[in-house]
Amino acid sequence: MPCISVEDTARSLAFYKELGFDVDSSTSRPGDDIHMLLYQGGFCAMICRNEDLKQ
């Protein structure tokens, strides 16, 4: 499963939404900053903060 590590998830998600992607954060646990990136209903990648991947 591809995971895109970003510095600012809110800014990155806004960018992908402008490109026509959907975001699903329903599988995240409280406090997680991990989001599923979907295109036309299909899974594409996970988006998470750089700091979360380091842990």
PyMOL commands that place a pseudoatom at each C-alpha (Angstrom):
pseudoatom trace, name=CA, resn=MET, resi=1, chain=A, elem=C, hetatm=0, pos=[0.000, 0.000, 0.000]
pseudoatom trace, name=CA, resn=PRO, resi=2, chain=A, elem=C, hetatm=0, pos=[1.577, 3.314, -1.044]
pseudoatom trace, name=CA, resn=CYS, resi=3, chain=A, elem=C, hetatm=0, pos=[1.996, 5.925, 1.663]
pseudoatom trace, name=CA, resn=ILE, resi=4, chain=A, elem=C, hetatm=0, pos=[2.713, 9.557, 0.825]
pseudoatom trace, name=CA, resn=SER, resi=5, chain=A, elem=C, hetatm=0, pos=[4.595, 11.316, 3.591]
pseudoatom trace, name=CA, resn=VAL, resi=6, chain=A, elem=C, hetatm=0, pos=[3.892, 15.063, 3.768]
pseudoatom trace, name=CA, resn=GLU, resi=7, chain=A, elem=C, hetatm=0, pos=[4.799, 17.948, 6.037]
pseudoatom trace, name=CA, resn=ASP, resi=8, chain=A, elem=C, hetatm=0, pos=[1.301, 19.480, 6.139]
pseudoatom trace, name=CA, resn=THR, resi=9, chain=A, elem=C, hetatm=0, pos=[-1.573, 17.010, 5.703]
pseudoatom trace, name=CA, resn=ALA, resi=10, chain=A, elem=C, hetatm=0, pos=[-4.308, 19.671, 5.587]
pseudoatom trace, name=CA, resn=ARG, resi=11, chain=A, elem=C, hetatm=0, pos=[-2.577, 21.534, 2.774]
pseudoatom trace, name=CA, resn=SER, resi=12, chain=A, elem=C, hetatm=0, pos=[-1.776, 18.325, 0.888]
pseudoatom trace, name=CA, resn=LEU, resi=13, chain=A, elem=C, hetatm=0, pos=[-5.330, 17.007, 1.187]
pseudoatom trace, name=CA, resn=ALA, resi=14, chain=A, elem=C, hetatm=0, pos=[-6.708, 20.324, -0.094]
pseudoatom trace, name=CA, resn=PHE, resi=15, chain=A, elem=C, hetatm=0, pos=[-4.360, 20.031, -3.098]
pseudoatom trace, name=CA, resn=TYR, resi=16, chain=A, elem=C, hetatm=0, pos=[-5.500, 16.490, -3.919]
pseudoatom trace, name=CA, resn=LYS, resi=17, chain=A, elem=C, hetatm=0, pos=[-9.158, 17.452, -3.504]
pseudoatom trace, name=CA, resn=GLU, resi=18, chain=A, elem=C, hetatm=0, pos=[-8.654, 20.208, -6.095]
pseudoatom trace, name=CA, resn=LEU, resi=19, chain=A, elem=C, hetatm=0, pos=[-7.373, 17.513, -8.463]
pseudoatom trace, name=CA, resn=GLY, resi=20, chain=A, elem=C, hetatm=0, pos=[-10.578, 15.510, -7.999]
pseudoatom trace, name=CA, resn=PHE, resi=21, chain=A, elem=C, hetatm=0, pos=[-9.507, 13.035, -5.313]
pseudoatom trace, name=CA, resn=ASP, resi=22, chain=A, elem=C, hetatm=0, pos=[-11.673, 12.177, -2.305]
pseudoatom trace, name=CA, resn=VAL, resi=23, chain=A, elem=C, hetatm=0, pos=[-10.377, 11.757, 1.238]
pseudoatom trace, name=CA, resn=ASP, resi=24, chain=A, elem=C, hetatm=0, pos=[-11.568, 9.201, 3.776]
pseudoatom trace, name=CA, resn=SER, resi=25, chain=A, elem=C, hetatm=0, pos=[-10.312, 9.593, 7.337]
pseudoatom trace, name=CA, resn=SER, resi=26, chain=A, elem=C, hetatm=0, pos=[-12.849, 7.236, 8.913]
pseudoatom trace, name=CA, resn=THR, resi=27, chain=A, elem=C, hetatm=0, pos=[-10.316, 4.472, 9.594]
pseudoatom trace, name=CA, resn=SER, resi=28, chain=A, elem=C, hetatm=0, pos=[-8.002, 6.735, 11.596]
pseudoatom trace, name=CA, resn=ARG, resi=29, chain=A, elem=C, hetatm=0, pos=[-7.878, 6.327, 15.338]
pseudoatom trace, name=CA, resn=PRO, resi=30, chain=A, elem=C, hetatm=0, pos=[-8.266, 9.447, 17.498]
pseudoatom trace, name=CA, resn=GLY, resi=31, chain=A, elem=C, hetatm=0, pos=[-5.057, 11.460, 17.335]
pseudoatom trace, name=CA, resn=ASP, resi=32, chain=A, elem=C, hetatm=0, pos=[-3.889, 9.870, 14.057]
pseudoatom trace, name=CA, resn=ASP, resi=33, chain=A, elem=C, hetatm=0, pos=[-3.155, 12.109, 11.099]
pseudoatom trace, name=CA, resn=ILE, resi=34, chain=A, elem=C, hetatm=0, pos=[-3.526, 9.371, 8.465]
pseudoatom trace, name=CA, resn=HIS, resi=35, chain=A, elem=C, hetatm=0, pos=[-5.970, 9.606, 5.573]
pseudoatom trace, name=CA, resn=MET, resi=36, chain=A, elem=C, hetatm=0, pos=[-6.982, 7.434, 2.614]
pseudoatom trace, name=CA, resn=LEU, resi=37, chain=A, elem=C, hetatm=0, pos=[-6.770, 9.061, -0.781]
pseudoatom trace, name=CA, resn=LEU, resi=38, chain=A, elem=C, hetatm=0, pos=[-9.433, 7.815, -3.225]
pseudoatom trace, name=CA, resn=TYR, resi=39, chain=A, elem=C, hetatm=0, pos=[-10.046, 8.449, -6.898]
pseudoatom trace, name=CA, resn=GLN, resi=40, chain=A, elem=C, hetatm=0, pos=[-13.416, 7.622, -8.453]
pseudoatom trace, name=CA, resn=GLY, resi=41, chain=A, elem=C, hetatm=0, pos=[-14.156, 5.446, -5.407]
pseudoatom trace, name=CA, resn=GLY, resi=42, chain=A, elem=C, hetatm=0, pos=[-10.943, 3.437, -5.621]
pseudoatom trace, name=CA, resn=PHE, resi=43, chain=A, elem=C, hetatm=0, pos=[-8.092, 3.481, -3.145]
pseudoatom trace, name=CA, resn=CYS, resi=44, chain=A, elem=C, hetatm=0, pos=[-4.918, 5.234, -4.349]
pseudoatom trace, name=CA, resn=ALA, resi=45, chain=A, elem=C, hetatm=0, pos=[-2.676, 5.871, -1.349]
pseudoatom trace, name=CA, resn=MET, resi=46, chain=A, elem=C, hetatm=0, pos=[-2.413, 6.833, 2.290]
pseudoatom trace, name=CA, resn=ILE, resi=47, chain=A, elem=C, hetatm=0, pos=[-1.432, 10.375, 3.268]
pseudoatom trace, name=CA, resn=CYS, resi=48, chain=A, elem=C, hetatm=0, pos=[0.360, 10.888, 6.585]
pseudoatom trace, name=CA, resn=ARG, resi=49, chain=A, elem=C, hetatm=0, pos=[2.603, 13.388, 8.301]
pseudoatom trace, name=CA, resn=ASN, resi=50, chain=A, elem=C, hetatm=0, pos=[6.375, 12.978, 8.012]
pseudoatom trace, name=CA, resn=GLU, resi=51, chain=A, elem=C, hetatm=0, pos=[6.665, 12.918, 11.794]
pseudoatom trace, name=CA, resn=ASP, resi=52, chain=A, elem=C, hetatm=0, pos=[4.175, 10.048, 12.105]
pseudoatom trace, name=CA, resn=LEU, resi=53, chain=A, elem=C, hetatm=0, pos=[6.223, 7.865, 9.742]
pseudoatom trace, name=CA, resn=LYS, resi=54, chain=A, elem=C, hetatm=0, pos=[9.368, 8.453, 11.774]
pseudoatom trace, name=CA, resn=GLN, resi=55, chain=A, elem=C, hetatm=0, pos=[7.733, 6.922, 14.845]
for i in range(1, 55): cmd.bond("trace and resi %d" % i, "trace and resi %d" % (i + 1))
show_as sticks, trace
zoom trace
